[in-house]
Amino acid sequence: MTDTIHPAAHRPVRIGVQLAPQHTSMAHYRDAVLRAEDLGVDAVFNWDHFFPLTEPFEAPHFEAWTVLAAIAERTERVEFGPLVNCSSYRNADLQADMARTVDHISAHGTGRGRLIFGTGSGWAEQDYDEYGYAFGTVGSRLDDLAHDLDRVRARWDALNPPPTRAIPILIGGQGERKTLRLVARHADIWHTFTRLEGMPHKIGVLHEWCAAEGRDPATIELSTGFTIRGFGPLLEQGAAPRLHALGFRLLIPALDGPDFDLSSVEPLLRWRDEVNAENGHA
């Protein structure tokens, strides 16, 4: 299979930020969310785990969906969501209702919510063991996610009131046999942590699944994330332009607490504005 470029030229570049809900207080976290919105980021994400993912592992940590409700209430402009919700942790119909409710909270009288429903199959075994969920296998968790996505979408259609908009679905992962098929079937956004050199191949696999599912790949936004330690090389070594050329339009650096230094995001925001202006998206 030859390398494939994703047809995303019509989309503007967007910059998100993932604020890890660990190693911090809620006061610091709330402040970081508001500072990110004021700085001009397009989206704010947390993650759906029950314990810190990096040392110190005994540090404070907060639950994803209650934090998302707070973000919905306190922010005015940014889109936001989990990166990503673990579908194993909650009944699928409940997930849909939670997402719909947070979507309405974020509308603030405008009639249009801002939630992005980021979801995936889960991987952190400690979360499962400590909270009493069956861990299963990679394959069984992906099969469960496929079933859950159908239920989430059906429940959104049945809820009263319905969501304020067609809530965008972001699916995180890069498995070629199951995950990318689910992306082609359900996702508005595909989020991957694939290394840069592997991106063209993964995009090609996604396009094959889009053809099999009767989906126009141009309707799927490509997203990727990275730690802030990898942020400098993203610009200095030309990775951001390369990602843009491949069709990626949502870039999401990840920041940890307790203070969430957002100054390191500013060069990426300037790059976003320059690229969008060059391409008529000012």
TITILO-701150 format. One record per atom (N, C-alpha, C): residue in one letter; x, y, z. Coordinates in steps of 0.02 Angstrom, whole numbers, plus 32768, in hexadecimal, padded with zeros to 4 digits. Layout:
// TITILO-701150
AXYZ...
//
This chain:
// TITILO-701150
M802A7FC48000M800080008000M802C803E8000T801D806E7FD5T804480AC7FD3T802C80DC8009D8059810A801BD8047813C804DD800C81668034T7FE181798062T7FA4819D8051T7FA281E08076I7F8F82148052I7F848256806FI7F3A825D807DH7F29827680B8H7EE2827D80CAH7EC682BD80ABP7E8A82BB808EP7E6D82F6806CP7E4D8327809EA7E78834F80BEA7E5F837C80F2A7E6E83C580E4A7E7D83D580A6A7E91841A8096A7E5C844D80A6H7E1D843880A8H7DE6846780B4H7DE0847980FER7E0384578129R7DFC84618171R7E328490818DP7E2184BD81BAP7E5484E581DBP7E7A84BC820FV7EB684D0821EV7EDC84B38255V7EBC84C78297R7EB7849882C5R7EA084A68308R7ED4848E833AI7EDB84B28371I7F09849F83A6I7EE1849283E6G7EE7845583FEG7ECA8445843FG7F0184408473V7EEE843284B0V7F1D842484E5V7EFE83F08513Q7F2583BD8524Q7F0E838B8554Q7F2B839B8598L7F0083AC85C7L7F1583BC860BL7F0A837E8636A7F40835E864BA7F3A83208671A7F1A832E86B5P7EE5830C86C8P7EC483188708P7EE782F48741Q7F2882FF8746Q7F5282DF8779Q7F8583118792H7FA4830087CDH7FDC832787E7H7FC9837087F5T7F8A837E8803T7F7583C48809T7F3883C88837S7F2484058845S7EE58411886AS7EAF84258839M7E718422884EM7E3B84398822M7E4084848814A7E5884AA8845A7E6084F2883AA7E9384FF8803H7ECC84DC8804H7EFE84E487CFH7EE384CC878CY7EBD8495878DY7EA3847A874FY7E7184AB872FR7E4484C48758R7E1384F58740R7E3585328722D7E6985498743D7E8F8583872BD7EAF857386E8A7ECB853786E0A7EEC852486A2A7EBA85228668V7E7F85088674V7E4B85058640V7E39854C8629L7E3085798657L7E1D85BD8646L7E5685E28623R7E9385D58638R7ECD85F48617R7ED485DA85D0A7EC7859985C6A7ECB857D8583A7E97859C8555E7E5B85A6856EE7E2885C68545E7E3C860E8534D7E5486328566D7E698677855AD7EA4867B8529L7ED08649852AL7F0A864984FEL7EF6864084B5G7EBD862084AAG7EA686188465G7EA685D1844BV7EAF859F8477V7EAC855A845EV7E65854B8446D7E5F851B841AD7E1E850A83FED7DF984D68427A7E1D84AC844CA7DFD84768471A7E27846484AEV7E05844E84E2V7E2584388520V7E0E83F1852EF7E3E83C5853CF7E2E837F854AF7E4B836B858EN7E2B833A85AEN7E49831885E6N7E5582D085D2W7E5782A18603W7E58825A85F2W7E2C82358623D7E1C81F78612D7DEE81CE863BD7E148195865CH7E3481A68694H7E56817486BEH7E4481828706F7E5681538732F7E47815B8779F7E85816587A4F7EBF815F8786F7EFF816787AAF7F31818B877DP7F6281AD879AP7F9581CD8770P7FB7819B8742L7FC881B38707L7FEA818986D6L8036819286D8T804E81C686F9T809581D28700T80A681E18749E80E481DA875AE80F981E487A0E80EF822D87B4P80E0823A87F4P80D48209882AP808E81EA8824F808C81A88828F804E8184881DF801C818A8857E803481A18890E800781AA88CAE7FEC81F188CDA7FF9821A889BA7FE48260889BA7F998266888FP7F7D82A38899P7F3682AE888CP7F22829F8844H7EE3828B883CH7EC8827C87FAH7E7D828687FDF7E5E829D87C5F7E1682AB87C4F7DF48286878BE7DB482768795E7D8C824F8766E7D77827A872BA7D74825B86F0A7D6E828086B1A7D2C82A486A8W7CF4828186AEW7CB5829F8698W7C9B82D586C7T7CAA82D08708T7C9683068734T7CC083448726V7D00833A8714V7D2A837386FFV7D0F839286BFL7CF983688690L7CDE83828651L7CA083AD865DA7C768399868DA7C3B83C1869DA7C50840686B6A7C86840886E0A7C9E844886F8A7CBB847286C0I7CDF84538691I7CF984778658I7CC08494862FA7C8B846D8625A7C51848485FFA7C3484C3861DE7C3084C5865FE7C1184FD8681E7C3D853B8682R7C7F85328689R7CAB856B8693R7CC5858B8653T7CC78565861CT7CE2858085DET7CAA859D85B2E7CBD85C48581E7C8C85E58555E7C9585D3850CR7CD385C484F6R7CE185BF84AFR7CFD857C849AV7D2D856284BFV7D52852784A9V7D2584E984A4E7D3584BE8474E7D1A847A8477E7D43845484AAF7D29841C84C1F7D4B83F784F7F7D3283B084F7G7D5883848517G7D41833F851CG7D768313853CP7D6682D38543P7D9782A3855DP7DC382898525L7E0382818533L7E3282658503L7E56822A8524V7E3481F28528V7DF081E68513V7DC981C4854BN7D8581CA8546N7D5881A38570N7D6781588568C7D688133859FC7D6F80EA859AC7D2980CC859AS7D1780AD8563S7CD38093855CS7CC5805B858DS7CF9803B85A7S7CEE800385D6S7CD380198619Y7CDC8058862CY7CD0806C8671Y7C87807D867FR7C5E8086864BR7C1A809C8656R7BEC807D8622N7BAF806D8637N7B7C80568609N7B77808585CDA7B71806A8591A7B7480938555A7B3B80C68552D7AFF80B28567D7AC880E18566D7AD381198599L7AF2810985D1L7B03813C8602L7B37816C85E6Q7B69815185C3Q7B9A817D85A3Q7B7881B08575A7B498198854DA7B2681C4851FA7B0081FA8544D7ADF81E7857CD7AB8821885A2D7AE6824A85C4M7B1E823385DFM7B4F826085FDM7B69829285C9A7B7A8279858FA7B9582A4855AA7B6082D78545R7B2282C1853CR7AEC82EF8529R7AE38325855ET7AE58311859ET7ADB834285D4T7B14837585D6V7B52835E85D1V7B8B838B85D1V7B8983B88593D7B73839D855BD7B6983C5851ED7B3A83FF852CH7B0283F2854DH7AD18428855DH7AEE845A858EI7B13844285C0I7B31846F85F1I7B5E84A285CDS7B82848A859AS7BB384B58579S7B9484E68548A7B5484E0853AA7B34850C8508A7B2C85538521H7B23855D8564H7B1D85A08581H7AEB85CC855DG7AB385B1854BG7A7F85D9852CG7A8885E684E2T7ABE85CD84C4T7ACA85D8847DT7AA485A58452G7A8F856F8471G7A6D853A844CG7A9C8509842CR7ADE85108436R7B0E84E48416R7B4584D18448G7B4884908459G7B7A84788488G7BBE84728468R7BF084618492R7C358461847BR7C5A8420848BL7C3683ED84A2L7C5783AE84B5L7C6E83878477I7CAB836C847BI7CC4833A844DI7CC482F78472F7CA182C68458F7C9D8284847AF7CD8825A8463G7D1182648486G7D4B823B8479G7D4481F9849DT7D5081C1847AT7D468181849AT7D77814D847FG7D80811884A5G7DAC80E18492G7D9E80A484BCS7DC7807184B2S7DB9802F84D0S7DDA80248513G7E0680518529G7E268049856AG7E64801E8567W7E92802A8597W7ED180048598W7EF2800185DCA7EE0802D860BA7F048032864BA7EE97FFE867CE7F0D7FC78683E7EF37F8E86AAE7EE57F9F86F2Q7F0D7FCC8710Q7F007FDF8756Q7EBA7FFC875FD7EA58025872FD7E6280428733D7E2D800B8738Y7E337FD9870EY7E047FA1870DY7E067F7A874ED7E427F698764D7E497F3F879FD7E307F6387DEE7E447FA187E7E7E337FC68824E7DE87FD68828Y7DC87FE187EEY7D827FF487EDY7D537FBA87DCG7D6E7F7E87D4G7D457F4387CDG7D297F358788Y7D497F4E8754Y7D337F408710Y7D5B7F0686F3A7D3B7EDE86C9A7D5E7EA786A8A7D8D7EC38673F7DCD7EB08676F7DFE7ECD8649F7DF97EAE8603G7DED7E6E85FEG7DE67E4E85BDG7E277E4F8596T7E207E548555T7E597E578527T7E527E9584FBV7E877EA584D7V7E837EDC84A8V7E4A7ED18477G7E447E95845DG7E107E86842DG7DCA7E8A844BS7DC17E6F8488S7D7E7E7184A6S7D6A7EB884B8R7D9A7EE184CDR7D897F2784DDR7D767F4D849EL7D977F3F8466L7D847F608428L7D407F48840FD7D327F088418D7CEF7EF08405D7CBA7F12842FD7CC87F1B8470D7C987F3D849CD7C8F7F868485L7CC67FA78472L7CC17FEC845BL7C947FF1841DA7C9C7FC283EFA7C727FC383B3A7C287FBE83C5H7C187F9183F3H7BD27F8A840AH7BBB7FCA842ED7BE77FE68458D7BD58022847ED7BC8805E8451L7BEF8066841DL7BE580A083F1L7BA1809F83CFD7B8B806383BBD7B47805E83A0D7B13807383D3R7B1D805E8412R7AED806F8447R7AEF80B98457V7B2A80D78459V7B30811F8467V7B0981478433R7B13813783F5R7AF2815D83BFR7AA7815283C1A7A91811583CFA7A49810983D4A7A2B812E840FR7A4E81318447R7A3381548482R7A30819F8475W7A6181BB8453W7A5D82038442W7A1E8212841AD7A0B81E483EDD79CF81EE83C5D798F81E983EFA799381C68428A795781BA8450A794E81EC848AL79838210849CL7980823B84D8L7953827884CEN7936828D8505N790C82C98506N792282F58541P794083318532P794C834B84EFP7988832884CFP798C832B848DP79C6830E846BP7A03833A8476P7A3E83238462P7A79834F8463P7A6C838E843BT7A9083C4844BT7A8684038429T7A9F840283E1R7ACB83D383D1R7AE683CC838ER7AF983838384A7B0D83718349A7B2A832F833EA7B6E832E8361I7B708311839DI7BAE831383C5I7BE682F0839EP7C1E83138392P7C5582F3836EP7C7082B88395I7C7C82828373I7C9B82468391I7CE48244837DL7D0F824383AEL7D57823983A3L7D6881F383BBI7D8981CC8393I7DA0818A83A7I7DEC818A83A8G7E08817583E1G7E50817283E9G7E6A812B83DFG7EA2812583BAG7EC180E583AFG7EDA80DE8368Q7EFE80A9835AQ7F1980A08317Q7F1B80588300G7EF8802A8323G7EF77FE4830EG7ED87FDE82C9E7EF87FB9829DE7EE57FB78257E7EAA7F898249R7E9F7F568272R7E6B7F258263R7E277F39827FK7E267F5882BBK7DE67F6882DBK7DDD7FB382E6T7E107FD48303T7E07801A8316T7DFA804682DAL7E23804082A6L7E1A806C826CL7DDA805D8247R7DC18021824CR7D7F80138230R7D4980398256L7D50803A8299L7D20806082C1L7D2480AB82B2V7D6180C482A6V7D69810A8293V7D4381188252A7D4C80ED8221A7D2A80F681E1A7CDE80F381E9R7CC780CB8217R7C7F80C1821FR7C5F80F88249H7C828112827CH7C61813D82ADH7C80818282B7A7CC1818B82ABA7CE481C582C6A7CDE8202829AD7CDA823C82BBD7CE3827C829AD7D2C8292829FI7D4F827782D1I7D96828782DCI7DBA824682ECW7DF3823B82CCW7E1E820382DEW7E5C821F8301H7E698206833FH7EA3821C8365H7ED481E3836CT7F1381F08359T7F4681BD835BT7F8681D6837BF7FAB81A8839CF7FED81B783B6F80238195838CT8011817E8350T8042815F8323T807D818E8317R80B981718313R80F3819A8304R80ED81B682BDL810D81EF82B3L810582148274L811481E98237E814881C1823BE815B81998200E8126816481F0G80FD81528221G80CA81208214G8087813C8200M8080817E8201M803F819D81F4M8025818E81ADP804D81968178P8031818A8135P80138145812DH803481128149H801980CE8143H7FD680C88167K7FD280E381A4K7F9380DF81CAK7F5B810481A6I7F6B813D8188I7F3881628162I7F1F81378128G7F4D81148107G7F3980E880D1G7F0A80B180E8V7F1880948122V7EEB8060813DV7EA7807E814CL7EA680B9816AL7E6680DB8177L7E3F80E58137H7E6080FA8103H7E3D810580C3H7E2180C480A7E7E45808D80B0E7E2A804D809AE7DEA803B80BFW7DEA80488101W7DAD803A8128W7D76806A8115C7D8680A88105C7D5380D780EFC7D3280BE80AFA7D5B80A48081A7D3F80898043A7D11804E8052A7D2580238080A7CFD7FE98092A7CBB7FFC80B4E7CBD803380DAE7C82804A80FFE7C58807D80D9G7C6E808F809CG7C4A80C18075G7C4F81078092R7C88811780AFR7C92815780D2R7CC4818280ABD7CB581C180A3D7CE481F18085D7D18820280BAP7D5881F280AFP7D8A820080E2P7D92824A80F1A7D7F827680C3A7D8482BD80CFA7D5682D58107T7D2582AB811AT7CF882BD8151T7D1582AD8196I7D5182918198I7D72827F81D7I7DAD82AE81E2E7DAD82D1821BE7DE582FC822DE7E1C82D3824CL7E5B82DF8239L7E9482BA8255L7EB282E2828ES7EC082BF82C5S7ED982DE8303S7F1382B5831ET7F4382D6833CT7F7882B3835ET7F8E82DA839BG7FAE82B783CAG7FC382D68408G800A82C58419F802782EB8448F806D82E1845AF80788304849DT80AA82EE84C1T80BC830F84FFT80DF835184F0I80DE837D851FI80FD83BE8514I814883B8850AR816683828523R81AE83778518R81BD836C84CEG818C835484A9G8195834B8461G817C83858438F816983BA845BF814883F2843AF8179841D8412G81B3842C8430G81E58454840DG81F8843683CAP820D83F683C8P821E83D88388P81E483D78356L81A683D8836EL816E83D88341L817284138311L8188844D8329L818F848882FFL81D6848E82E4E820784878310E824C849582FEE8266846482C9Q824F842682CAQ826783F4829BQ823583E68262G82028410825DG81D6840C8224G819F83D88229A819383BC8264A816083888269A811A83A4825FA810D83E08279A80CA83FD8271A80B884088227P80E4842781FFP80D4842C81B8P80CA83E88196R80F183B681AAR80E98374818DR80A5835681A0L8090835E81DEL804E834681F3L8017836B81CCH802183AC81C3H7FF083D3819DH7FEC83BA8155A802483AB8137A8025839380F2A8003834F80ECL800783268120L7FE682E58120L7F9A82EB812AG7F8383248142G7F3C832E814CG7F2683358194F7F55833681C4F7F43833F820AF7F2F83888216R7EF783928238R7EDE83D58244R7ED183E4828EL7ED883B382B9L7ED083BE8301L7F0D83A38325L7F3483D08344L7F7083BD8368L7F6583CD83B2I7F78839D83DDI7F6783A28424I7FA383938450P7FC983C68465P7FFE83BA8497P7FDF83A984DAA800283808500A7FEB836B8543A8014838D8578L7FF383A885ABL801483CB85E1L800083AC8624D803083AA8652D8025838E8695D802583C686C8G800783B88701G800683E78739G804683E28762P804A84088797P8012842C87B6P800284708796D8031848D8770D802784D3875AD801484DA8711F801E84A686E7F800A84A886A1F802684E6867DD806684E3866BD8087851B864BD8070851F8601L8043854B85F4L8027855285B1L8050857D8582S8085859C859CS80AE85C78570S80CD859F8537S80D8855F8542S80F78535850ES80C7852784D5V8086853584DDV8055852B84A7V805385678478E806A85A0848EE806285DD8467E808285D98421P80BE85BC8419P80D985B883D4P80AD858E83A5L808E855B83C0L806285328396L802485588382L800B858383AEL7FD185AC839DL7FE485DF8366R802085FB836BR8036862A8337R803D860682F4W805885C982F5W805E85A182B8W80198593829BR7FE8858082C6R7FA3857582B0R7F8885B2828AD7F9085EC82A8D7F748629828AD7F9586398247E7FD7862E8242E7FFA863B8204E7FE2860B81CDV7FDE85CB81DDV7FC9859981ACV7F8185A58196N7F5685B381C6N7F1085BF81B4N7F0885FD8188A7F2E86318197A7F2B866E816EA7F43865F8126E7F7886388121E7F93862780DEE7F6085FF80B5N7F3585D980D8N7F0685AD80B6N7EBF85C780B6G7EB7860880C5G7E75862680C1G7E47861680FAH7E6386038134H7E3A85F2816EH7E42862581A6A7E5786628196A7E62869481CAA7E2086A681EB
//
